[in-house]
Amino acid sequence: MTATLDLRTFRAVSVSGFIGVQTNIIMPNPTWQAAMRKRGVNPSDVYLDGWAFGDIPEPGVDPSTTRLTRALCFYRGSLPNPYDRPIEGVVVTVDMNSAQVVNVADTGIRPVNTTTSGDSATTRAAPKPLIVSQPDGPSFKLDGLAVTWQKWHFRMGYSWREGLVLYQIGYEDKPGEVRSIIYRLSLNEIFVPYAIPDPNWVWRAAFDIGEYNLGQYTEPLQAGIDVPENAVFFDLVGPSDQGSAGGITDLPSSIAVYERDAGVLWDRTDPSSFARDARGARELVVTIAYVNGNYTYASEYVFRQDGSIGCYVIANGTTLNRGFTPPDQDSDYDTVVNKNIAAPIHQHFFNFRIDFDIDGTQNTAVESNLESVSSPYGNAFTQNETPLTQEQYRDLNAATYRRWTVQSATRLNALGTPTGYGLEPADTTVPYAASNYPPLVRAPWATHPFWLTRYEDGELYASGAYPNQGPADDGIQAYAAGHQPAVANDVVIWYTAAFTHLPSVENYPVMSSERIGFQLEPDGFFDRDPALDVPPPS
C-alpha cells in the first residue's frame, strides 16, 4: 500500500550535486593528480566526497564572499563501498561560485588500502522465515496524511531540510474529544565532531541537517530490512537542485508506518486466586531513513498504548576512516580497525524540536530534582519541582535524577494537578572539544541538552536558518537570548540526545545499528492509566 505526498511547490537551498563538480573541477587539477600519484593511486580510481566548508578558515579565501566546498578522497577502483578505503592526507577546497579549486591540502602520505571490499567472504545459514502479516489489514486509519490508531491522532509531513515531521499529535481520551499534546515534532539538527588534531580533520564537524538538507537524501525503505512486511509506505516528491530546469525528484517508499508486537503491556496477579490479568502491547511506528555520505540515519517515532511516545535516531553505515602508518602520533585519538586503517573517536548530537501544546498553547515547563533529606531513619529523599520562568538552557544532572515536564496552565486532572507530559532522557554525553572550538561555538545546543524558548514565527532550526557558512550567533542561542517570560506561554522544547562513539574493530567495515533517543511520557495528563482499557486477546 502506498500513498503520495506532493512537494512540487516546495523550495529549498542545497549543497548537493557535487558529483559534477568533483569530476569537472577537481580531477583535472594537476596538484591533486600529483598528490594521488605520490600515493600510487590512479586519479581515475578515486571517489571524491563533498562536504560543507565548515568553520575552519582557508588561508587567502574569504568565505563571506563565495560558497565553498571541501572534498575528501577515497579509493574506488572497481570496488564497492569506497568509505572503507580512505586516501589520507588530501583535502580539496572548491569555490562553488567560480568553479575553481582554491586549495589542495596535503598533510603527508599514508598507505592506501586498495583491496578491501567491505563484504564477507562467506555467508552464514539463513534463519527460517519470520512472517509478519495482518490478514484483516492494519489497525490504523489513514485520511491522506492524517493517522488515527488506538486513540492517537497525528499528521505526517515532510521537509526537504528535516525530512519527516509530525504535526498535531493528540489523544482521544473521550469519544469525540482529541486532546492536544504536540503541535510539531521533528529531528532538527545533527552535529558530528571528530577528535583528530590534524589540519585536514579539524574542520570535519558535520551539521547533517542544516548544512546538507538531510531530507533530500531519503532512502527507499524495504520490507524485510528496514520495516516488516505489514508496513504501509508513502512516496515523496521534492524539488530539483537545478530549479525548474531539473524537474522534480521522486523519493519512493520514503516513509513507512506499521504496527509491531511489543511484549507485555501490563501484568498483575491476584494474591489469593493467583488469577493473572495481563495485556499484550502493540506499538505504532513511523519511520524514515536518510543516507548522507558514509552514514545512514533513521528517525523512528513509536506511539504506545500507555500514552507514551518514543523518539529515536538509528545510526549506522561506515565510520569515517583514516589511513595511518604505525607508530602514528594520532593513534591516541582513534581505534585501529584494519591494516593501516583507523576509525577516529567522534560524537553524535541529535537535536529534536518539540512544540508542545498540552491541552492548548498555554504551557509551563517544570524541572524536577531529587535530593536527600534528613530523617530519623536515614532513608528519606524528596522531589523538588521548579517552574522555569523564562527562556533558558538547562543541563542534565545524574546526581539529582533531573527531569522536565511540560504542564498545561489551563487544565487540571481529576486530582486537581496540571495535566502534563514528561521528557525522560536516556543516556547522553557532553561535548569534549574545547569551548572555543569554532564548530562547537556554532552548535550551542550541543553544549546544553535542554533549551526552553517561547514560540516565535520563523524560529524553527537550532542551528539557524542558513548554517552553511552561517554566523555562530544564529539559531537557538539567538532565540533564547532575550530570556523572555515562559510561564503559561506557547513553549518549545529543544532536546539533544547524544553519544560518544569509541570505535571498535567490530565497527569496520560496517557498523551495526546504534539507537539513541528519549521518551515522552504522560505525567498527570490522564486521570488513570490509559492502557487499562486495552482488551485481552480474542
N, C-alpha and C positions, 0 to 999 in steps of 0.2 A: 504494500500500500504506500503510495507516495502522494505528498502534497507539494505545492509550489508557492514560494514567496517571491514576488516580483520586485526587484530593486532597480529597475531600469532607470528610474529618475534619481537614484542615489548618487551623490558625487563625493569623491574622496581624493586626497593627495597622497601619492605613494612614492616609495623609493625602489620599487621593484622594476623589472625589465632590465636587469643588469647584464643579462646574457649577451645581448648585442654589444654592449659597451665593452665587456671583457674580451670579446672576440676581435672587435674592430679597433680598439684603442690600446689595450694592454699587450696583447700578443705580438703586435709588430714592434713594440718598443725595444730598442737594442740593449738598453741597460737591463731590462727584465730578462730578455733572452739570454744575455751573458750570465746572469745570476742562476738561471736554470741549468745552463750547460756546465757551469762550475760544479754543480751537484750531480752531474752525469745524467740529467733529465732532458729528454727531448721536449721542447716547448709545446709541441702539439699534443703531448700526453698529459698536459696539466689541466686540472679543473680549478677555475677561479671562483671564489665565493665572495659575493659582495656584501659589505657591512656598512651600516650607517657610520658617519665620520666619528662620532663620539665627542669627547670633551678635551682631549689632549691636543694641544696646538701642533700644527705642521709648520716648521720654520719657513718663513717667507711667504706664507699663504694666509690671507685674511678671510676667515670663514664667514664673516658678516657680509661679504660681497659676492659670494658664489655658493653653489651647492657642491659638497664634496662627498666622495665615497671611498672607502678603503676596501682592498681585496686581499684575501688570504689564498694561499696556494696549496693544492693537494694533488697527489699523483693519481691520475685517472687511468691512462692507458686504455686497455680493453676490459678492465675490471669494473665490477660494480662498487658502490659504497665508497666514494673517494675519501670520505672523512676518516676512514681507517688509516690513511696513509698521508700524514702531514708532510709538507715541504717546509721545514722550519727556517725561520730567519728572514723571510722575504715578505714584505707588505707593500702593496702598491696603493698610492693615493691618486684618485682621478677627480679632475674638475668636471662635474657633470654638465655644466653650462657651456664650457668651451670644448668639451670632449677631448681633453688632453691629459696625459699623465703628468702630474706635477712632482711626484717623488717616487723613487723606488728605494725603500729602506732595506738594508741587508745587514743583519747583526751577526753573521757568521754561519759557516757551513756545518751542517749536521747530517748524519746518514739519512737517506730516504728509503723507506720500505716500499718496494715496487712489486711485491708478490702476494701479500696478504689479501684474501678475497672477502673476508668478513663472513664467510659461510662455514658450516660444519662439514667435515669430510664424510661423516656417517649420520644416519637418522635413526632414532630410537623407534621401537614398536609403537604404533599409534594406539591411543586408548579407544575403547569401544564407543560407539556413537552415543551422544548425550542429546536427546531430542527435547527441545522446548517448544511446546505448541499450545495454542488456545483455540480449540475447535469451535467455540462459540464467539470468537473474536475478542478483542481487548475489552477490558472493563472501563477504560476511559472513553470519553466522547470528545469529538472534535467539531468545532464550528469555525471553519477557516483555521486561524492560528490560536483560537481560544480552546483551552483544555479544561475539562472537568473530570475529577477522579476522586472517589472516596471523600467527598465533601470539599476537596480542594478545587479552587478556581484560579486560573492564571492564563496569561497570554504569552506567546513566544514571539520574539522579534530578532532582528539581525542587524549588525552594524559592520560596515567594511573595516572599521578600526577594531572594535572589541569582539566581533563575532557574535555569539549567542547572547541575547539579552532577554531577561524575563520581566514581564510587566504585570501590574495589578494582581499581585498574589493575595488571595483571600481564602477564607474558610467559611463554609456554610454551616455555622453552628446550629442554627434552627432553620427549618424549611423556609426557603424564600429570603433568608437574611444572610447575605455574604458579607462577613466582617473583613475589613481591610487589614493587611499586615505589612506588606511591602509594595511600594509603587513601582520601583525599578531596581533590578539586581543584575550586576554584571561583574565579570573578571575584568578589571580596569587597567592594570599595568603589570608587567613582568620586568624585573631588574636582575641581571645576572653578571656580577663582577667576578673577575679571576684574580688569583693570588700571585701570579708570576711577576717578579720585579724586573721586567725586561722592557726596553723601549717599544718592542713590537707586540707586547702583550698588555701594557698598562692601560691602553685606551679601550681594551675589549671589556665593555660593561654594557651589554645589550639591554635596550628598552624594547622588548619584543613586540609590545602592542603599540606604543606611541610612535616609535621610530619606523616601524615596518607595516603598520596596518595589518595586524595579525589575522583579522577576519578574512582577508582576501586569500590566505593560504589554507583555507578549509580543505580537509582531506575527505574524499568519499569514504563513508563508513561501510563496513562489510559485515553481514550477518555471519556468525560463527567465529569472528575475530574480534571486532570492536564491540559487537552487541549480539544478543541471542536471536534466534530465528523468528521470534514473535515481535520484533521491533517494527515500528512504523517509521518510514523515512520521509524527510522533507527536502526537496530540491531548492536551491537558492540561485538567484540571478543577480549579478553585480556589474559594475561599470568596467570598462577597459581603461588601462593606464594611458592609452593613446586618445582618450576622449571619444567623440562621436565617430572618428575615423576607425576606431578599433572595434566598434560594435559593442557587444555585451560579453560577459564572462559567465559561463554556466558552471555551477557548483553542485553537481548531482549528489544525492544521498548525504547531505551535509549535516542535518540534524536528525537524531533518532530519539524516539520516545518508546519506552517499553516497561512492562511490569516484570518483577522478579520476586522469587521466594526469598524471604529474609529471616527464616528460622522462627524462633518463638517471639511473639509479640508481648504476651504476659502470661504468667503461670501462678496459680495458687492452689493449695491443697487443704481441705478441711481437716483440722487436727483430730476430730473424733471419728468421722466416717472414712477419712482418707480419700474422699472423692476429689478427683482432680478437676479443676476448672481452668482451662487454658485456651489460648488462641494462637494460631499461626500468623505470622506477619507477611504482608505484601508491601512492596515498595514500587513507586513510580519513578523512573529515571529519565532525565532529559540530558542528552549529551551531544558533544560536538568535538572534533579534533582538528588541530592545525599543525602543518609542517613548515617550520621556518629554519632552513639550513640544517644543521646537524641534530636539532632537537625536534621532537614531536610533543605537543601539549594537548591534553584533552580537558575540557570543562565538563563537570558532572554535577548535576543538581538532583538530589534524592528527596522525594516527598514521602513522608511516612504517615501511617495511620494514627500515630500518637500526637500528631500536630507538629512534629519537628521537621526541619529541612537540613539536609547535609549539603555543604558547599565544598567541592573538592577540585583540585587540579591533579591530573595524572601526567607525569613527565617520563619520557623515555626517548630512545634514539641512540645517538652516538656521542660519547664525550668529545669535547673539543681538544684534540690531542696535539702533542708537540713532539718533534724529533729531538733526540739528545745523544750525547756520547759520554758514557761514564768515564771518570767521575765528573759530574756536571755541577756547577755552582748553584744551580737552581733546584737540585734534587730534593731539597727540604720542602718544596712547595708543590710537590706532585707525587704520584704513585707510578712506578714502572709497571706497565701492563703488557708489554711485549718487547722483543728485542729492539732497542733503540727508539722505543715509543713510550711516552709517559702521559698520564692524564692529570692535568692540573687540579688542585683544590679550587673550588669555586662555591658560590652561593646562589640560591634562587629565592627571590622575594616576589610574592603574588599578592597584589592589592585588589581587594573587592570593594566596590562601591555599593552601599545598601541604603536606599532611600526609604526609610521606614515610614509607614502610615498606620500605626497601631490604633485601630478604631478611629481613624481620622488623622488629620495632619497636625494636630496639637499634641506633641510628644515631648518627653523629657528623658534624657539619658541619665542613668543612675549607676554609680560604681560601688561594688561591694568588696570588702576586705575582711578576712578573718583575723582575729587576734586572740591571744591567750589572755585570760583574766584571772585574777586571784580568787581562790575558793578554798574552803577548809579541806577539800579532798584532792585538790591539785589537778582536776580533770577538766576544768571549765574553759571553754572558748566561745566566742560570740562573733556574729556578723555585723559589721558596721556598713550602713548604706549612706552614700553621699551623692546628692544630685550634682551633676556637672552643669554649673550655671551659665557657662559661656563657652564659645568655641575654643578648642584646645586639643592638645595631644596627650596621650597617656601611655605609660609603659606597662608591660606585664610584670607581675611580682609573684614568683612562686612561693615566697615565704608567707604571703597573705592570701594565697589562692584567689587572686584578683579576677573578677568577672564584671561584665557590664550587662545591664538590662535597659531596654527602651520601653518606657511606660506611657500609656495614654494619660493625658491631662484632663480628659473629659468623661472617661467611663470607668466605673468600678465593677469588680466581680461580685459574686454573691456574698463574699466575706467582707466586702467593704474596702478592698485594697485595689489599687490601679491595675488595670489589665496591662500585660506586657509580654515581651519576648526577650529572652536572654541570649547573649552570644557566648558560647562555650569554646574557648580557644583550645587548640591541640598543641602539640609540640611545635616550637618555633625557634628562631635564632636571632641574634643581633648581628649587625654588620661588623666585620673585623678590620675593614680598611680604616685608615686614618680619617678623622672627621673632616679634614680639608681636602680629601681626595675628590677631584672635580666631578666625576660621575656620581659620587655619593651626595655631594652638595646639591646636585640636580635631582636627587631622589630622597628628599627629607622624609617622605612617607615610609621609607625602609628603616629609618633610624628610630622610629616610634611606631609600634604596630597599630595603635588605636588613635584615630582622629575623629573629632566631632565638629561638624560645621552646620550652619543653617542652610537650607535650600536657597540657592540663587540661580536664576536662569543663566545658562552658559557654563556653570561650574560642574563639568562632567568628568574631567580627567585629572587624575592625581599628578601627572607629570605636565599638565598644561595642555593647551590646545595644539601647540606646534613644538613638540620636544626635540625633533630632529634639528640639531644645531641651535636649539632654543635657549633662552636665558634660564639661569639657575633659580631665579626667584619667581618663576611662574608656577602655576598649579596649586597644589594643596597648601603649600606654605603661604601663598598669597590669599587663598580662600579664608584661612583661619587667622590671618594677621590682625584683623580688626577686633578679634575676641568679642564678637557680638553676643548679646544675651541669647541663651539657647533653651531656657526653661519654657515649657508649653509652647513649643515652636515646631516648625516643619524641619526636623533634624535629619541629617545624613551622616551615616557612619562609614568610615573608610577603614577597613581592617586588612592587615597584611599577615598572611601565613607564609612561613619561610623555612628553609632547611639549608644546612651546610653540607655540601657533597664532598666527602672524603673518598675519592675513588678507590676501588679495589680491583684486583686482577679480573674478578668476575664481571666487571663493568665493561670489559672490552671483548670483542669489537662491537657489542651491542649491549645496551642497558635494559634490564628488566624494569617494568613499570614501578615508579615511585609515586605514592599517593600522599598528598598534603592538603589540609583544609581545616574546617571548623564546622560547628553545628549551631543552628538557630533553634532554640527550644522554648516552648510556651512557659511563661513564668507568671501565673495568675491570669493568663488570657482566658482560660476556661474555668468553669465552676467545679469541674471534676475531670478525671482522666478521660480525654476524648476518645480513647481506644476502647472504653468499656462496652460500647455498643457494637463492636465488631462481632459478627455472627460466628458460631462454631462451624467447622467444616461439615458440609452436607454429606 
